[in-house]
Amino acid sequence: MTDLKQKILAAVDDDLKTIEQALAENLNPYFELVSQVAGHILFAGGKRLRPLLMVLCARLCGYSGNHTARFSTIFEYLHAATLLHDDLVDGADLRRGRQVANQVWDNPTAVLAGDFLLARGLSIAADTGLCDVIQTIARITENMSQGEIRQLEKRGDITLSEDDYLDVIRCKTAVLFEGACRTGALVAGATPATVQALSDFGHHLGLAFQMADDLLDYTQDFSSLGKHAGADLREGKLTLPLIHALSRAPEVDRQRMVAILENPNFTGTEFVSLVEMLKCHGGIAYTEAQAAAHIQMAKTSLQQFEDSPMREILMDIADYALVRKA
Amino acid sequence: MTDLKQKILAAVDDDLKTIEQALAENLNPYFELVSQVAGHILFAGGKRLRPLLMVLCARLCGYSGNHTARFSTIFEYLHAATLLHDDLVDGADLRRGRQVANQVWDNPTAVLAGDFLLARGLSIAADTGLCDVIQTIARITENMSQGEIRQLEKRGDITLSEDDYLDVIRCKTAVLFEGACRTGALVAGATPATVQALSDFGHHLGLAFQMADDLLDYTQDFSSLGKHAGADLREGKLTLPLIHALSRAPEVDRQRMVAILENPNFTGTEFVSLVEMLKCHGGIAYTEAQAAAHIQMAKTSLQQFEDSPMREILMDIADYALVRKA
C-alpha cells in the first residue's frame, strides 16, 4: 500500500466504519431476495469513495450533526445501482472479484435490484427535506442513465471525439462525484459560493477519476483491477488514450489500431502492440496530463477554504485519484 | 366501444390532449437515442389512466392551477419505465402492438432508457417542491421494483397464496394508482382526511385494475389485449384465478392444472381446458367478485365528496376498470 493511501485510510477509518454500518442499516428491503441481490454488489468491498466525499465535504463546511452517514448512503446506492445495470451492458463476468449479479441470479433480477437501489437513494434524498438535495439526486440519475446510453450508442465508433468522451464521463461519473460533494455542502447549510466550490471540486475529481480508471484498462493486469485488462477495448468502448492516439497516429498505425479495436477476439500480443501504439502516439501521456489538470482544478476549488485537516484529506484524496492502481 | 367508455372519453378528452402534450414536452432528453427509446414505449397509445387520475383527483379537490399536466407525467413516465424493465423480465415480443424496445434495440439500451424515465419522473416530482409528493414518488419506485422481484422469485411456485398475490399486485400496481391519486390531492393542498380518501380510492382501484388485467389473460384473445392469451401462465406467473382454483380443485384437477402450468409449451387445447377448470373451480368468478369488491371500496372512498361531475367521472372510471376488454 502506498504511503498516501495509508495516510488517507488512517484519517477516514472511523468514517468508513460508520458509512459501512449505515449502508447495511438503511437498505431496508421488504423481501429477502432484494436484500441478497443488492447486498451482493453493495458488500463486495467497494471503496465507499462517494459517500466518504459527502461526509468530508459536510464536515469541511462545519457540519457536526449525525445525519451525514445516512445521507451519504445515497451515493453508494446510486453507484451500486448503476453497477448492476452496467454489468448487463458490459457482459463482464466479474465485478469486485465476484461473479456479477446477473449471472448469480438473472438479468431481470439484477435490473430490478438496481431499480430498488436507485429508489432507496431517492427515498433517502427525500428524507433530507431539502429540495436542492432532492433535485441534485434526481438530476444525477437522469445524467447517469443518459451517459451510459450514449456510451452504448457510440460503442465501436472510431469517430468519437474527445468532446463526446468528456460528455459521456461527465454524465456517467462526474455528476455523481459532484452531487456527493454538493450534497455535503447543502446538508451543512453552506453559502452558495461554497456549494459551488465543492461542486466544482467533485466535478473535476470525478473527471480525473474516470480518466485514471480508463488508463488502468490499458496499464493494469487482472489481479489488481478485478477485471481483465483491455475490457473496455473488447466492448468497443473508446476512451481518451485511444481517442487521442487515433487522432495523432499516421494512417498506417491508425489502421492497425482500428483493426484491433474492431476484432473483439484480439490476442494478448495484439493488445500489447496496441498499448505500445497508445504510448508512442501520446494517448497515455495525454490522458495522464488531462487527469492531472483536472486534479489541479479540483484542488484549486478548495483554496477558498482555510487550511485544516479536513481540507488536507480532500487534497490527499484528489492526489490519490491519480496514482491509484485499483 | 361501450357507452361507459364513450362517456368517460368525452368527459376527459381535453385532459387527455393536455397530458399527451405534456408527456412530449417534459421528456427533455439530452441525447437523441434516449428520446427514441423512451418515445417508443411512451407514444404507443397508452391509456394515460395514471396521469388522468392525478389530474382528476386534483380537480376534485378544487385545484384550478395549470401545473397538473406537467406533474401528471410523473405517473406515465414511471409506468413506462417499469414496462421497459418488465419486458426484459417477461420475454414478450409485443407491447401495445409494437415490437418491444429490448428487441428493437437491445436489453441494456432498454434498461437504461427505463432508468432515464424513472429519473425524469423523480426530477419532476422534485420540481413540485412538496416533500410529501417527493416521498410518495420515491416510495412508489421502491415498492414497484420489489413487487416485480417478488413476482419473479415466485415464478412457477404453485404454493403461492392469495396473500402473496395481493402483496405483489399492491407493490407492482396499486402503489402507482394510489400515488397518482394521492399526489393530485397533495398538489391541490387537500386536508389529510381528503388525501387519505383519495389514496384509498387509488389503492382499491389499482388492485381491481390488476385483477381485471389478470382475468383478461384467461379470457381475452390476442387482438384486443395486444399480447397472447395465456402469457402470464406461460411465464409461470400465478395470478388469482389460478391460485383460487388450485386451492379449491380436487387433487386430480389440481394435478392437471399444475401439469399445464409446468409446461411452458402447453397447447391451445390444454390452455382451453385449463380455463374450463378455472371456471369450474370458481377461479374466474372469485377473481371477478374480488375485483368488484375493491371497486366498491374505491367508490365508497369517494362518498365524502359532494356529488359533482368530477366525482362522477372517477366513479365511471372505477366501474369501467371492471368491464374493460383491453
Interface residues (C-beta under 8 A of the other chain):
Chain A: P29 Y30 F31 L33 V34 V37 H85 L88 V89 N107 P108 T109 V111 L112 A113 G114 D115 F116 L118 A119 R120 L122 S123 A125 A126 D127 G129 C131 I134 Q135 I137 A138 R139 T141 E142 N143 M144 S145 Q146 E148 I149 R150 L152 E153 C171
Chain B: P29 Y30 F31 L33 V34 V37 H85 L88 V89 N107 P108 T109 V111 L112 A113 G114 D115 F116 L118 A119 R120 L122 S123 A125 A126 D127 G129 C131 I134 Q135 I137 A138 R139 T141 E142 N143 M144 S145 Q146 E148 I149 R150 L152 E153 C171
